[in-house]
Every structure is written in structure tokens, then in C-alpha cells.
Amino acid sequence: MVCLNRIPVRIELAKRGVSSISDVSCPLCSIHPEKAGHLLFSCKKLFFQSWHEVSISLPPLSVWHIVPSSILWSVWLFRNDIVFKSGSIDSLQLSFLEKYRLASWFKAKKSNVPLSLKDIVANPWMMDIIVVWKSL
């Protein structure tokens, strides 16, 4: 969707003639036009908070492959709250929502894991320990 410019960010909506779009600037930083690539990967208001913990080299059994999806979905929903519900930027809330979403998705995939959502949100690295331990 990002590569095809199909994400309904402000600049794409304006190109499609949506009349309620008068300002195409990013609702988070208000500096750059809101394009999908900017919003999801380079907006300075979110980029460093959201992506700084994602490791480049992941262990083979790692569950961290779901982190990018968790972050992208969280950023998109966060952006929608700002645009449609007049929300405000709260990086602590976004960070919590990303961790909570990651923990929820992990628990849905690995329902037999003896960790609570609260434990996983507080210590996300515990997911790898459990997955490696279960595979031995």
C-alpha cells in the first residue's frame, strides 16, 4: 500500500479531490507534506520514538519480526486519532500502545505462553526467552 501510494494520507486525499482537505501538511510535525513514507518512516515527531528499538539482526527464532507491523499500525491509528478526533501527540502513549499491541499480537499467536500482557509490555524481551526455551 505504501509503495502504491494507496494509503489515504492528506496529500493523496487532496490529489483525489477530497474537498475537506485544505492543508496537506503532516498532522504530527506540521512541517512536511503528509505522504505515507514521511508519516510511517521519517516524521521526526514519531520516527525516533517508534523505530529506535528495532534491531537490524534478529535471532532466527525471534518474535521481533512482528515489531514493524505493530509500530506501523500503531502510528497509523495514532495519526487517525489526531486527524479525526483532534487528538494530540503523546509519545509516551504511543510507546505504550505499540508495546501493548505487540504483546497482544504475540499472545494471540502464542496463547500457551505463561506470561501476562502486563509482563510482556513491561519486558518485551521476555518473548524471545520464552520462544527459545519452548523450542529446546
N, C-alpha and C positions, 0 to 999 in steps of 0.2 A: 504494500500500500504506500509506503514512504517513497519508494523508487518510482512509482507510477503517479505521484502527486495526487493521490486519491483520498488523503486524509483531509477532512474538512476544516482546515485551518483558515484564518481570516483572509489571507491573500488568495487562496483558491476559491473561497466563497465569493469574494469580490469579482474574480475573473468570471464566475458563473452567473453574475448579475444579481446576487442576493442583495436586495435593496437596503436591508438594515445594517449592512457592513459599510460604515463610513470611515473607520480607522483600521488600517491593516497592520498596525504595529503590534508586536508581541505583548499580550496582556500581562506577562510576567516582568519583563525588563523595560518595556516601552521604548526601546532603543532601535531594534531591528524589526523588519517586517516579519510577521509571523508565518514562517514557512515550516513545513514538517521537520526538515533537517535541523533547523535552528532550534525549534521547540524541544525536540527529543534528544538532540546530541550536543548542542553548543550554547544554549542560553546560559549566560553567566549566573543568573539567579538560581538555576537548578543544577547545572551541569556538575559542578564540583561536589555538591551535597549528594547527588544521586549516584554518580559513577565512580567516586574516588575509592570505594572499597572493592570494586570488581577486579578480580585478579586475571591477568593475561594467561598464565599457565595453570590450568586446573588439574587436580589429580584425576586419574581415569574413572574412579568410582564417585567422583564428586557430584553433589546435587546442585552445585552452584551454576549449572547451565541454565537453571530457571531464573536466575537473578536478572538478566537483561529484560526478560519478558515482564517480570514483576515490576521493575523500575519503569519501563516504558508505559505499562498500563497505569501505574500509579501516577506518573507525570500527566498522562492524558486525562485521567479523571480529575486530578488536581486542577489542571488548566480549565476543564469544563466548569468546575465549581467557581473559579474566578470569573470566567466569561459569562456564565448563565445565572449564577446565584450571587453575584457581586462579592465573592469571597476575597480573601486577602492572602498574601504569600506568608506562609508559616513553615519555615524549613524544618523545624522540629516535628511538626505534624506530618509533613510529607515523609520524613525519615521514618517515623513510627509506622505510617501507613504502608510504606514499602516493606518494612520488616514484617509487619503483620500479614500482609498479602503473601509474602514469601513463605512464612510459617504456615499459613492456611493452605496454600497450594502444596507444600511439602506434606502436610498431614493428610490431605486428600489423596495424595499419591502413595503415601506410606502410612496407612491407617493403623498398622500394628506397631508403630514406633512408640515406646514407653516415655514419651516426652509430651508435656502440655504445650499449648500455643504460647503461654506465658514464658516457659523455659526457652523455647526456640527464639522468640522475639528478643529476649534478654541476651541470649548467647547463640546466635545463628551458626557459629562454627560447630556446635554440637551435632548438627545434621550430618556432617561428614563423619564424625566419630561413630555415630550410630550406623550409618550406611556401611562403613568399612568393617565395623565389628560384626554386623549381621552377615557380611559376605564371607567371613572366616569360617 
